């Protein structure tokens, strides 16, 4: 299986600057690969790949220490 990228780059939705989001530590579960970063303007940027429900839960969570549990 391919390993997910550790760093992805996106444009900030507020200021359009480039933001690097980093792969977050999660359980050994392969259902989700969450990413998070903070733009220089202060906007928290989240992204995730994997199980549709797990991704939706992660993106909707305001918690920065979110983790996936079974």
Secondary structure, DSSP 8 states (H G I E B T S, - for coil): -----SEEEEE-TTT--EEEEEE----S-SSEEEEEEE-TTS-EEEEEEE-HHHHHHHHH---TT-----
